[in-house]
Amino acid sequence: MYDENKPADFRRYERMPIYQKAMDIVQIVDSICALIPDDDPMLMDIKDFMMADSYVIPAKIAGAEGGDLYDIRMENATLIRKAARELIVQTNGLAIHGFEEPEYFKLLRQEIEEFRVLFLEWIRTFDPLNYIVDRWGLFNPPGTDVKKDED
């Protein structure tokens, strides 16, 4: 409930375990990317994708927490899931293209698995009764009927 006498805590998401784990993932990806040689264009492309995906995760957590609407939260959750899964795929790309420090991949995969467990707990907190109808039909609570405009 909003209290005008109490300052808003716009950054409360930073104290959430899921956000903290997301920042751990950013740090691991940053460490992996620091080891990628600058003279290999393929590895550099993968590095760019990994850095972008790692930063998407905490940003979308913040967006989901700030939006609070079920449909917005689910949309952000979908993007988080995609980014986390892409990080795993990108480690495979690094390995295929000769990245010489593959022991970091196991660490990243472990962190993503721990993140996945926190993610499952987090999405269970989304209130399906607090939504605006997604006219595209993707992020509505189960049972929401979306009809074609009559215009």
Backbone hydrogen bonds, N-H to C=O, Kabsch-Sander energy under -0.5 kcal/mol:
donor,donor_aa,acceptor,acceptor_aa,energy
6,K,3,D,-1.7
10,F,8,A,-1.0
12,R,9,D,-1.4
14,E,11,R,-1.7
15,R,12,R,-1.9
16,M,13,Y,-1.4
20,Q,16,M,-2.4
21,K,17,P,-2.4
22,A,18,I,-1.9
23,M,19,Y,-2.2
24,D,20,Q,-1.6
25,I,21,K,-2.0
26,V,22,A,-2.1
27,Q,23,M,-2.1
28,I,24,D,-2.3
29,V,25,I,-2.8
30,D,26,V,-2.6
31,S,27,Q,-2.1
32,I,28,I,-2.6
33,C,29,V,-3.0
34,A,30,D,-1.7
35,L,31,S,-0.7
35,L,32,I,-1.3
36,I,33,C,-1.1
40,D,37,P,-1.0
44,M,40,D,-2.4
45,D,41,P,-2.0
46,I,42,M,-2.1
47,K,43,L,-2.5
48,D,44,M,-2.2
49,F,45,D,-2.1
50,M,46,I,-2.8
51,M,47,K,-2.7
52,A,48,D,-2.2
53,D,49,F,-2.8
54,S,50,M,-2.6
55,Y,51,M,-1.8
56,V,52,A,-1.5
57,I,53,D,-1.2
59,A,55,Y,-1.4
60,K,56,V,-2.7
61,I,57,I,-1.7
62,A,58,P,-2.3
63,G,59,A,-2.1
64,A,60,K,-2.4
65,E,61,I,-2.5
66,G,62,A,-2.1
67,G,63,G,-2.0
68,D,64,A,-2.0
70,Y,130,N,-3.8
73,R,69,L,-2.9
74,M,70,Y,-2.8
75,E,71,D,-2.0
76,N,72,I,-2.4
77,A,73,R,-2.5
78,T,74,M,-2.2
79,L,75,E,-1.7
80,I,76,N,-2.2
81,R,77,A,-2.6
82,K,78,T,-2.3
83,A,79,L,-2.3
84,A,80,I,-2.6
85,R,81,R,-2.4
86,E,82,K,-2.4
87,L,83,A,-1.8
88,I,84,A,-1.2
89,V,85,R,-1.9
90,Q,86,E,-2.9
91,T,87,L,-1.6
92,N,88,I,-1.4
93,G,89,V,-1.8
94,L,90,Q,-2.4
95,A,91,T,-2.3
96,I,92,N,-2.5
97,H,93,G,-1.9
98,G,95,A,-1.5
99,F,94,L,-2.7
104,Y,101,E,-1.6
105,F,102,P,-1.5
106,K,102,P,-0.7
107,L,103,E,-0.9
108,L,104,Y,-2.3
109,R,105,F,-2.8
110,Q,106,K,-2.4
111,E,107,L,-2.2
112,I,108,L,-2.5
113,E,109,R,-2.2
114,E,110,Q,-2.4
115,F,111,E,-2.5
116,R,112,I,-2.5
117,V,113,E,-1.7
118,L,114,E,-1.8
119,F,115,F,-2.8
120,L,116,R,-2.2
121,E,117,V,-1.7
122,W,118,L,-2.6
123,I,119,F,-2.7
124,R,120,L,-1.0
125,T,122,W,-1.8
126,F,123,I,-1.3
130,N,127,D,-1.7
131,Y,129,L,-0.9
135,R,133,V,-0.9
137,G,134,D,-2.0
144,T,141,P,-1.9
146,V,144,T,-0.6
147,K,145,D,-0.5
